[in-house]
Amino acid sequence: MRKLLALLILSSTVAFAQNSFYSSYGFGIESLPLPVRMIGMGNTGNAVEDSLSLNTLNPAFWNGFLTTSLQGQVESSFLNVPDVPFNNMLSRFMGFSFKLPISKKIGVAFGVMPTTRVHAENAFVDSTAFSDSFVKYKYSVEALGGISEFFIGGGYRINPQWRIGIKMQLYFGNYVNKGSTDINNNGTVDSYYKRRMDVNGSQIGLGFAWVDKSGKICLSGYVNQSIKFKYNTEYDYFYGPDSTVGFKSLNYPSSYRIGISKKLPKNLAFNADFRFTKVSPSLFSNFYQFEKTSSNNSYFIGVGLEKLPANNIRENKFLKRLFIRIGAYYKTEPFYYLQTVVEESGASFGIGVPFHKGFNRLDMALVASKRDGFLSEKIGSEKVISLHIGVTTGEIWFRKLKRH
């Protein structure tokens, strides 16, 4: 069994989310719910206001929208593990969101985004003694699934200095683990085992932001509190009766985030975020895919710099209309093994191109990251390069309608 788990882990990749040898641990590698603009700034954005694209992170900025808009984004990532060696490239859809202004002080938004995805698979051929001979067999294992979120909420601008917002999140997903045996390795399934875990739950997010009277400094906070999570397990066997385990409670993590944004001379803006995620010590001892692990609180810190367009975003000269961004970040995952945590650090570069009268924008971000953890002695470091592309299409039709 240990040999099987080792082979599975060393061949695991993530489909429709991120690719990582660590994907079959915990809930999988996390995807931060950020628009491409903020990904280009080191995954920061808790204190960033955007009247065009939606700040999906902090609902305190879901007000004062210039346009009614729809935005969506995709990602392509390339994983390189030189010590194995292993290379893999995949693409995924990163969700969409929709926002609209209700008034100058109130806005609403909703959307769907992936939180985690897992796709790990492996097969090996071996033989075992049977009677006076050896029988060859092939054993295949596979893990599929993940969790997504649907969010809806609104923001309110109390006065020029204070904004507040609320966001409701509904989580849904499943994890399917399958194993099959092919005796004589002739392409037929002679026995199988399947376990499916369905997960659902909800969180409530509360955000605030304070802007100084000069409009140059913004401080913000966001609390994402779990309300109720549960999961049930179904077993399907080739031989013997199937069974179902009723719903059990799941102590899903809650997170707390603070951010700062400061406008600098020459149309520059500096951003920094810090996030703390509180994780139950027994979380991944009770809920796991193939192997139990320890769990611990996780952390994120990021910094970013953005150069805003020199003048008006409708400027005729292309370069003067560009948003240019750079950033760096460090984070840990909530699962660990043998007292070794999984750490990830990265650097990012991004641009934004407004178009169609400045009411729409194309955002792109390139991220280079490195991941180390308890598998490093076997596989070394994971190196990932990912390209993110997001498009926001907007119009002021709602405000036009209100004026008539």
C-alpha positions in Angstrom: 0.0 0.0 0.0 2.8 2.4 0.8 4.4 1.6 -2.5 1.1 2.4 -4.3 0.7 5.7 -2.5 4.3 6.7 -3.3 3.8 6.0 -7.0 0.5 7.8 -7.0 2.0 10.9 -5.4 5.0 11.0 -7.7 2.7 11.1 -10.8 0.0 13.4 -9.6 -1.1 16.4 -11.5 -4.0 18.8 -11.3 -6.4 19.3 -14.2 -8.6 22.3 -14.5 -6.8 24.0 -11.6 -3.1 23.9 -10.9 -0.6 21.1 -11.6 1.4 19.9 -8.6 2.8 16.7 -7.1 1.1 17.9 -3.9 -2.4 18.0 -5.5 -3.6 14.7 -3.9 -3.1 16.1 -0.4 -5.6 18.0 1.6 -8.1 19.8 -0.7 -5.5 20.2 -3.4 -3.4 23.3 -4.2 -5.5 26.4 -3.5 -6.5 28.9 -6.2 -6.8 32.5 -4.9 -10.1 34.1 -6.0 -8.4 37.1 -7.7 -8.9 38.9 -11.0 -5.9 39.0 -13.4 -5.1 42.6 -12.5 -4.3 41.6 -9.0 -2.4 38.4 -9.9 0.0 40.6 -11.8 0.7 42.6 -8.6 1.9 39.6 -6.6 -1.7 38.3 -5.8 -2.4 41.5 -3.8 -5.6 43.4 -4.0 -7.4 43.6 -0.7 -7.2 47.4 -0.7 -7.4 48.0 -4.5 -10.4 49.7 -5.9 -11.4 49.1 -9.6 -14.4 50.7 -11.2 -14.1 48.5 -14.4 -13.1 45.0 -13.3 -14.5 43.5 -10.1 -12.3 43.1 -7.1 -13.6 39.6 -6.3 -11.7 39.5 -3.1 -13.1 42.4 -1.0 -16.8 43.3 -1.3 -16.1 46.6 0.4 -15.2 47.9 -3.1 -18.5 46.7 -4.7 -19.8 50.2 -5.1 -19.0 53.3 -7.2 -18.9 51.1 -10.3 -18.4 53.1 -13.5 -19.9 50.3 -15.7 -22.1 47.3 -15.7 -19.7 44.5 -16.7 -19.0 40.8 -17.2 -15.5 39.5 -16.7 -13.9 36.1 -17.2 -10.4 34.7 -17.1 -8.4 31.6 -18.1 -4.9 30.3 -17.2 -2.3 28.1 -18.9 0.5 26.7 -16.6 3.6 24.8 -17.3 5.1 22.6 -14.5 8.8 21.6 -14.6 10.3 19.3 -12.0 14.0 18.9 -13.2 15.0 16.2 -10.6 12.4 13.7 -11.7 12.3 14.8 -14.6 8.7 15.8 -15.3 7.0 18.4 -17.5 3.3 19.1 -17.9 1.2 21.9 -19.5 -2.5 22.5 -19.0 -5.1 25.2 -19.3 -8.1 25.9 -17.2 -11.1 28.3 -17.0 -10.8 30.5 -13.9 -14.4 31.5 -13.5 -16.5 34.6 -14.3 -18.2 37.4 -12.4 -20.9 40.1 -13.1 -21.3 43.4 -11.4 -23.7 46.4 -11.8 -24.2 49.7 -10.0 -27.5 50.2 -8.1 -26.6 53.8 -7.2 -23.5 55.9 -6.7 -23.1 54.4 -3.3 -24.4 50.8 -3.8 -23.3 48.0 -6.1 -24.0 44.2 -6.4 -22.0 41.4 -7.9 -22.0 37.6 -8.2 -19.9 34.9 -9.9 -18.5 31.4 -9.9 -14.8 30.5 -9.4 -12.8 27.3 -8.8 -11.3 26.9 -5.4 -9.4 23.6 -5.8 -9.2 20.8 -8.4 -7.5 17.4 -8.3 -6.5 14.9 -11.0 -4.0 12.3 -9.9 -3.5 9.0 -11.6 -1.0 6.2 -11.9 -0.7 2.5 -13.0 1.9 -0.2 -12.4 2.4 -3.8 -13.4 3.5 -6.5 -10.9 3.2 -10.2 -10.3 2.2 -12.4 -7.4 2.5 -16.1 -6.6 -0.6 -18.1 -7.2 -0.5 -21.9 -6.8 2.6 -23.1 -8.6 3.0 -20.1 -10.9 3.1 -16.3 -10.9 0.2 -14.2 -12.1 0.8 -10.8 -13.6 -1.6 -8.0 -12.8 -2.0 -4.3 -13.5 -3.3 -1.9 -10.8 -4.5 1.6 -11.7 -5.5 4.4 -9.3 -7.1 7.7 -10.0 -8.3 10.8 -8.1 -10.6 13.4 -9.6 -12.6 16.3 -8.2 -12.4 19.6 -6.4 -14.4 22.4 -4.9 -16.0 25.5 -6.5 -17.7 28.5 -5.1 -20.6 30.6 -6.1 -20.6 34.1 -4.5 -23.1 37.0 -4.3 -23.0 40.2 -2.4 -22.9 43.9 -2.3 -21.0 47.0 -1.2 -22.0 50.3 0.3 -20.0 53.6 0.4 -20.9 55.2 3.7 -18.9 58.4 2.9 -15.8 59.4 1.0 -13.6 57.7 3.6 -15.5 54.5 4.6 -16.8 51.5 2.6 -18.3 48.2 3.8 -19.4 45.1 2.0 -20.8 41.6 2.5 -20.3 38.5 0.4 -22.1 35.1 0.7 -20.3 32.1 -0.7 -21.8 28.7 -1.4 -19.3 25.8 -1.9 -19.9 22.6 -3.7 -17.8 19.8 -5.2 -16.7 16.2 -4.8 -13.6 14.0 -4.7 -13.6 10.6 -6.4 -10.9 8.0 -5.7 -10.8 4.9 -7.9 -8.7 1.8 -8.0 -9.0 -1.1 -10.5 -7.1 -4.4 -11.0 -6.5 -6.1 -14.3 -5.4 -9.7 -13.8 -3.1 -11.0 -16.5 -2.9 -7.4 -17.8 -5.1 -8.1 -20.8 -7.2 -4.9 -20.8 -10.1 -6.1 -18.7 -11.2 -4.9 -15.2 -11.4 -7.8 -12.8 -12.1 -5.8 -9.7 -12.4 -2.2 -8.7 -13.0 0.1 -5.7 -14.4 3.6 -5.8 -15.0 6.1 -3.1 -16.8 9.4 -3.7 -16.9 12.3 -1.2 -19.5 15.1 -1.8 -18.7 18.4 -0.1 -21.0 21.4 0.4 -21.0 24.4 2.7 -21.2 28.1 3.1 -19.1 31.0 4.2 -19.9 34.7 4.9 -17.4 37.4 4.1 -17.3 40.9 5.6 -15.0 43.6 4.3 -14.2 47.2 5.0 -12.0 49.9 3.6 -10.9 53.3 4.8 -9.4 56.0 2.5 -7.7 59.0 3.9 -8.9 62.5 3.0 -6.2 62.9 0.4 -7.3 59.8 -1.4 -3.7 58.5 -1.5 -3.8 55.8 1.3 -6.3 53.0 1.6 -6.4 50.5 4.5 -8.7 47.5 4.3 -9.7 44.2 6.0 -11.6 41.1 5.1 -12.9 38.3 7.2 -14.2 35.0 5.6 -16.0 32.9 8.2 -17.1 29.4 7.7 -20.8 28.8 8.6 -21.5 25.1 8.0 -19.7 22.5 5.9 -20.4 18.8 5.6 -19.6 15.8 3.4 -20.8 12.3 2.8 -19.0 9.3 1.5 -20.2 6.6 -0.9 -18.3 3.3 -1.5 -18.7 1.2 -4.7 -17.1 -2.3 -4.8 -16.8 -4.8 -7.6 -17.3 -7.6 -5.1 -19.5 -7.2 -2.1 -22.3 -4.7 -1.2 -21.9 -1.0 -1.7 -22.3 1.4 1.2 -22.9 5.0 2.1 -21.7 6.9 5.1 -24.1 9.8 6.1 -23.1 13.4 6.2 -20.4 14.4 8.6 -19.4 17.9 9.7 -16.3 19.4 8.1 -14.3 22.1 9.9 -13.5 24.1 6.8 -10.9 26.9 7.3 -11.7 30.5 7.9 -9.4 33.3 6.8 -8.5 36.9 7.7 -6.9 39.4 5.4 -5.6 42.9 5.7 -4.2 45.2 2.9 -2.8 48.6 2.2 -2.6 50.6 -1.0 -0.7 53.8 -1.4 -0.5 56.2 -4.4 3.0 57.3 -5.2 4.4 60.0 -7.5 4.6 59.4 -11.2 1.3 57.5 -11.4 2.6 54.6 -9.3 0.6 52.7 -6.6 2.1 50.3 -4.0 0.0 47.4 -2.6 0.6 44.9 0.1 -1.5 42.1 1.6 -1.3 39.7 4.5 -3.6 36.7 5.0 -3.9 34.3 7.9 -6.0 31.1 7.5 -7.1 29.3 10.6 -7.1 25.5 10.1 -8.3 22.8 12.4 -5.3 20.5 13.6 -7.4 17.4 12.8 -8.9 18.5 9.5 -6.9 16.3 7.1 -6.8 13.4 9.6 -10.6 13.2 9.1 -10.9 14.3 5.5 -8.3 13.0 3.1 -8.0 11.6 -0.4 -5.4 8.8 -0.2 -3.3 9.5 2.9 -3.8 11.3 6.1 -1.6 14.4 6.8 -1.2 16.9 9.5 -2.8 20.3 9.1 -1.7 23.7 10.3 -2.6 27.4 9.9 -1.4 28.9 6.6 -0.1 32.3 5.7 0.2 34.6 2.7 2.1 37.8 2.2 2.4 39.7 -1.1 3.6 43.1 -2.4 2.9 44.7 -5.7 3.5 47.9 -7.7 1.3 49.3 -10.5 2.0 52.1 -13.0 -1.3 53.7 -14.0 -1.9 55.2 -17.4 0.0 58.5 -17.8 -3.1 60.5 -18.6 -6.6 59.5 -19.7 -7.2 55.8 -20.5 -8.6 57.0 -23.8 -5.2 58.4 -24.8 -4.5 57.7 -28.5 -0.9 56.5 -27.9 -0.9 52.8 -27.0 1.9 52.8 -24.4 0.4 55.7 -22.5 -2.8 53.7 -22.0 -1.1 50.7 -20.5 -1.3 49.5 -16.9 2.0 47.9 -16.0 2.3 45.7 -12.9 5.0 43.7 -11.0 4.8 41.9 -7.7 6.1 39.1 -5.4 4.5 36.7 -2.9 5.1 33.9 -0.4 2.5 31.5 1.0 2.2 28.2 2.8 -0.4 25.4 2.3 -2.6 24.1 5.2 -1.3 20.5 5.0 2.1 19.2 6.0 3.9 15.9 6.6 6.8 14.9 8.9 6.9 18.5 10.3 7.6 19.9 6.8 5.2 22.5 5.4 4.6 23.2 1.7 5.9 26.6 0.8 5.5 28.6 -2.4 7.1 31.8 -3.5 6.8 33.7 -6.8 7.2 36.8 -8.9 4.7 38.3 -11.3 4.5 40.8 -14.2 1.3 42.0 -15.8 -0.2 44.6 -18.2 -3.7 46.0 -18.7 -5.0 47.4 -22.0 -8.2 49.4 -22.0 -10.2 49.4 -25.2 -13.6 50.4 -26.6 -13.8 53.9 -25.1 -12.0 52.7 -21.9 -15.1 50.8 -20.7 -13.4 47.4 -21.4 -10.0 46.0 -20.5 -7.7 43.1 -21.4 -5.5 42.0 -18.5 -2.5 39.7 -18.7 -0.2 38.4 -16.0 2.8 36.1 -16.1 3.8 34.3 -12.9 6.9 32.3 -12.1 6.8 30.3 -8.9 8.7 27.7 -6.9 7.2 25.2 -4.6 9.0 23.1 -1.9 7.7 20.7 0.8 7.9 17.2 2.2 8.3 15.6 -1.2 11.4 17.7 -2.0 13.8 14.9 -1.1 12.2 12.7 -3.7 11.3 15.1 -6.5 13.2 18.4 -5.7 11.5 21.7 -6.3 8.5 22.3 -8.4 8.8 25.2 -10.8 5.7 26.6 -12.4 5.2 29.3 -15.1 1.6 30.4 -15.6 0.0 32.8 -18.0 -3.3 34.4 -16.9 -5.6 36.3 -19.3 -8.8 38.1 -18.3 -11.3 40.2 -20.2 -13.7 42.7 -18.8 -16.6 43.8 -21.1 -18.5 46.8 -19.7 -21.0 49.4 -20.7 -22.7 52.3 -18.9 -26.2 51.2 -20.0 -27.6 51.0 -16.5 -26.7 54.5 -15.7 -28.1 55.7 -19.0 -31.3 53.9 -18.2 -31.5 55.7 -14.8 -31.2 59.1 -16.5 -34.2 58.6 -18.7 
